[in-house]
Amino acid sequence: MADNQVVFQVDGPGRLGNGDPSCQEPDKPASFVEGKRSAFNRLCMALCQALKQPGEIHVEDSSAGLERATAVIASAQANLRPAI
């Protein structure tokens, strides 16, 4: 069973969160641009939340002994709903 610690970094109009409901690590990392997650059975997930402005969000992960990977997410302008 692989339980590597994976470091995620975000560049652009986005921030990190955690998508594992059974994880005891904090839901929101101390930094919105860098967070660490432990893999479980060789799988690891981090959520990236788009901010209000459009642009490209680059998410990179790294872990000792594994290849780095990068994802590019295009975010669009969001129209806010009227508040009461």
N, C-alpha and C positions, 0 to 999 in steps of 0.2 A: 504494500500500500504506500503510495507516494503522498507525503504531506509537506512538500516544499513550501517555503514562504515565498510568495510572489509579490513583487513591488510594482504597483501601477502608477504611471505618471500621466497627467493630462496637461495639454497645451491647447489653448483656445477657449471659446466661450462655453465651458462645461466644468462640472465638478464631480467628484467621486462619491459613491455611496456603496452600501453592501446589499446584495440580493439574497443572501442565505439566511432563512428564518431561524435555523438551528444554531447559527454561529454565535459564539460568545464574545467575539471581537466587537468593538464598537461599530454601530451602524454607520456613523459618519466618522471618517478619519480625522485626526487632529489637523491635517492640512487638506484643503479641497483640491490641491493639485498633485498630491502624492499620498498613496495609502498602501498598506500591506495587508495581505490576506493569506491565510494558510489553505493549501490545497486539501481536498478530501477525496480519496480514491482517485487520484490523478486529475481531478477537476477543480477549477477555481473560477469564481465569478465576481466581478465588480460591476456596479451600475454606474453609468455616466449620465448625469442630468444636464440637459442643455439649459443655458441661461437665456435671458430675454433677447439678447442681440444675436443676429445670424452670423454664421461663419463656419469654418472647418475646425472640428475638434479632433486632435490627435491624441490617441491613447496608446501608450507603450507599456509593455510588461517585461519584467526581467526576473530571473531566478537563477541561483547558482546551479551550474551544470546544464542549463537549458538554453535553447536559442531565444533571442529576443523576438518579440512580435509587435507589430504596430497596426492599429486600425485607424482609419480616417472616417469621421462621421460628418456629413454635411447637415448643419442645422439651419432652419429657416426662421424668419421673423414670426413671432407668435402674436396674434391679436388678443389682447387681454379682454376678458369678459367684464361687463360693467359690475361694479361692486355696489352693494346696498349700503 
